[in-house]
Amino acid sequence: MSLIGSKPVLLTNDVTVSIERNIVTVKGPKGELSQSLPMDTLIIKVSKEQVEVTRKNEAKQTKAFHGLVRSIINNMVEGVTKGFSKKLELVGTGYRVKKQGNALSFSLGFSHSIEFLIPEGLNIDLEGNNVVIISGIDKQLVGQTAAEIRSLKKPEPYKGKGIRYEGEVVRRKAGKTTTV
């Protein structure tokens, strides 16, 4: 039995979960999320206090989806109650970011600034001019957006300059040595 899939997803009073065919919809105080899930071999039971995911058979594909579906539902419930956030730091001389309406303008040492459009459903705040805080109710969208922003200028191993997650450790390499 799956360790993750067998745990129930606990619901609070202000969260409702509804299932229509293979689409699970979760409504809560922060918003509403919908997700299409592979449920042809799984049974999802929704009560007022919890959501349980069980398997119809013991096929390999069913076992693989058991824990996945439960984790997706749990992340949806957590998103509409608490929300998710990621923090990115710009490290480097002259590296900064500005928010201009619906876009972020990055100055990352290139000859031009880079414009990044903020996806719908996300809230992006700035701390100073070198810290970006991405928050929203969809865990996948928050993580994907953080990864796209980080990919604009990944941290390089020699000086450590670039965009990194908060608390990320960049392994540094020694520079070139010369012998006389």
C-alpha positions as CSV (number, residue, x, y, z in Angstrom):
1,M,0.0,0.0,0.0
2,S,1.2,3.5,-0.8
3,L,2.4,5.4,2.3
4,I,1.4,8.7,0.8
5,G,-1.7,7.6,-1.0
6,S,-3.3,5.9,2.0
7,K,-3.2,9.0,4.2
8,P,-6.5,11.0,4.1
9,V,-6.4,14.7,3.1
10,L,-7.9,16.6,6.0
11,L,-10.4,19.4,5.2
12,T,-11.2,22.5,7.3
13,N,-14.8,23.9,7.6
14,D,-14.2,26.6,4.9
15,V,-12.9,24.2,2.2
16,T,-15.2,22.3,-0.2
17,V,-14.1,19.5,-2.6
18,S,-16.3,18.5,-5.5
19,I,-15.7,15.9,-8.2
20,E,-17.3,15.9,-11.7
21,R,-16.2,13.1,-13.9
22,N,-12.4,13.3,-13.7
23,I,-12.2,17.0,-12.7
24,V,-11.6,17.8,-9.0
25,T,-12.5,21.3,-7.9
26,V,-11.4,22.7,-4.5
27,K,-12.9,26.0,-3.2
28,G,-11.5,27.8,-0.2
29,P,-11.0,31.2,1.4
30,K,-8.1,32.2,-1.0
31,G,-9.8,31.0,-4.3
32,E,-10.7,28.1,-6.4
33,L,-8.6,25.4,-8.1
34,S,-9.6,22.8,-10.7
35,Q,-7.5,19.9,-11.9
36,S,-8.1,17.0,-14.3
37,L,-6.9,13.8,-12.7
38,P,-6.5,10.2,-13.9
39,M,-9.3,8.6,-11.9
40,D,-10.4,5.6,-14.0
41,T,-8.6,3.2,-11.7
42,L,-8.9,5.2,-8.4
43,I,-11.8,5.9,-6.1
44,I,-12.0,9.3,-4.4
45,K,-14.4,9.5,-1.4
46,V,-15.2,13.0,-0.2
47,S,-16.7,13.6,3.3
48,K,-17.0,16.9,5.3
49,E,-13.8,16.2,7.2
50,Q,-11.5,14.4,4.7
51,V,-10.8,13.1,1.2
52,E,-9.7,9.5,0.8
53,V,-8.1,8.0,-2.3
54,T,-8.2,4.2,-2.8
55,R,-7.3,1.9,-5.6
56,K,-9.7,-0.3,-7.6
57,N,-6.9,-2.8,-8.6
58,E,-3.2,-3.5,-8.0
59,A,-1.9,-2.7,-11.5
60,K,1.5,-0.9,-11.7
61,Q,0.0,2.2,-13.3
62,T,-2.7,2.4,-10.6
63,K,-0.1,2.2,-7.8
64,A,1.9,4.9,-9.5
65,F,-1.2,7.3,-9.6
66,H,-2.3,6.5,-6.1
67,G,0.1,8.7,-4.2
68,L,0.3,11.3,-7.0
69,V,-3.5,12.0,-7.0
70,R,-3.5,12.2,-3.2
71,S,-0.6,14.7,-3.3
72,I,-2.2,16.8,-6.0
73,I,-5.5,17.0,-4.0
74,N,-3.5,17.8,-0.8
75,N,-1.6,20.6,-2.6
76,M,-4.9,22.1,-3.9
77,V,-6.4,22.1,-0.4
78,E,-3.2,23.7,1.1
79,G,-3.1,26.2,-1.7
80,V,-6.7,27.5,-1.2
81,T,-6.2,27.7,2.6
82,K,-2.6,28.9,3.1
83,G,-1.1,29.6,-0.4
84,F,2.4,29.0,-1.6
85,S,5.4,31.3,-2.0
86,K,9.0,31.2,-3.3
87,K,11.7,33.8,-2.8
88,L,14.4,34.6,-5.4
89,E,17.5,36.6,-4.8
90,L,19.5,38.5,-7.4
91,V,23.2,38.3,-6.5
92,G,25.7,40.4,-8.5
93,T,26.8,44.0,-8.9
94,G,24.2,46.0,-10.8
95,Y,21.6,43.1,-10.8
96,R,18.2,44.5,-10.0
97,V,14.5,44.2,-10.8
98,K,11.7,46.6,-11.2
99,K,7.9,46.0,-11.4
100,Q,6.3,47.8,-14.2
101,G,2.5,47.1,-14.2
102,N,2.0,43.5,-15.4
103,A,5.7,42.8,-16.0
104,L,9.1,42.6,-14.3
105,S,12.1,44.3,-15.8
106,F,15.4,42.6,-14.9
107,S,18.8,44.2,-15.3
108,L,21.2,41.2,-15.2
109,G,24.4,42.5,-16.7
110,F,23.4,42.1,-20.4
111,S,23.3,45.0,-22.8
112,H,19.5,45.1,-22.5
113,S,16.9,44.7,-19.8
114,I,14.8,41.5,-19.8
115,E,11.0,41.8,-19.6
116,F,9.1,39.0,-17.8
117,L,5.3,39.0,-18.0
118,I,3.6,38.0,-14.7
119,P,1.2,35.0,-15.2
120,E,-2.4,35.4,-14.3
121,G,-3.2,34.2,-10.8
122,L,0.2,35.1,-9.2
123,N,1.2,37.9,-6.9
124,I,4.8,39.1,-7.2
125,D,6.2,41.5,-4.6
126,L,9.7,43.0,-4.5
127,E,11.9,43.5,-1.4
128,G,14.3,46.3,-2.3
129,N,15.6,45.9,-5.8
130,N,17.1,42.4,-5.6
131,V,14.6,40.1,-3.9
132,V,11.5,38.7,-5.7
133,I,8.7,37.0,-3.8
134,I,6.3,34.9,-5.9
135,S,3.1,33.8,-4.2
136,G,-0.2,32.2,-5.3
137,I,-2.6,29.3,-4.6
138,D,-1.4,27.0,-7.4
139,K,1.8,25.2,-6.3
140,Q,2.8,24.1,-9.8
141,L,2.4,27.7,-11.2
142,V,4.4,29.2,-8.4
143,G,7.2,26.7,-8.8
144,Q,7.2,26.9,-12.6
145,T,7.3,30.7,-12.6
146,A,10.2,30.7,-10.1
147,A,12.1,28.3,-12.3
148,E,11.5,30.4,-15.4
149,I,12.8,33.6,-13.6
150,R,15.8,31.7,-12.3
151,S,16.6,30.5,-15.8
152,L,17.1,34.1,-17.0
153,K,20.5,34.1,-15.3
154,K,21.4,30.9,-13.4
155,P,24.1,31.3,-10.6
156,E,27.5,30.7,-12.1
157,P,30.1,28.7,-10.1
158,Y,33.1,31.1,-10.2
159,K,31.7,34.3,-8.7
160,G,28.2,33.1,-7.7
161,K,26.4,35.8,-9.6
162,G,22.9,35.2,-10.9
163,I,19.4,34.5,-9.7
164,R,19.0,31.9,-6.9
165,Y,16.4,30.6,-4.6
166,E,16.5,31.9,-1.0
167,G,18.9,29.7,0.9
168,E,20.3,27.9,-2.2
169,V,23.9,27.1,-1.8
170,V,26.0,27.6,-5.0
171,R,29.1,25.4,-5.1
172,R,32.0,27.6,-6.0
173,K,34.9,26.5,-8.2
174,A,38.5,27.7,-7.9
175,G,39.6,30.1,-10.7
176,K,42.4,29.5,-13.1
177,T,45.8,29.3,-11.6
178,T,49.0,30.3,-13.3
179,T,52.4,28.8,-12.7
180,V,55.6,30.9,-13.2
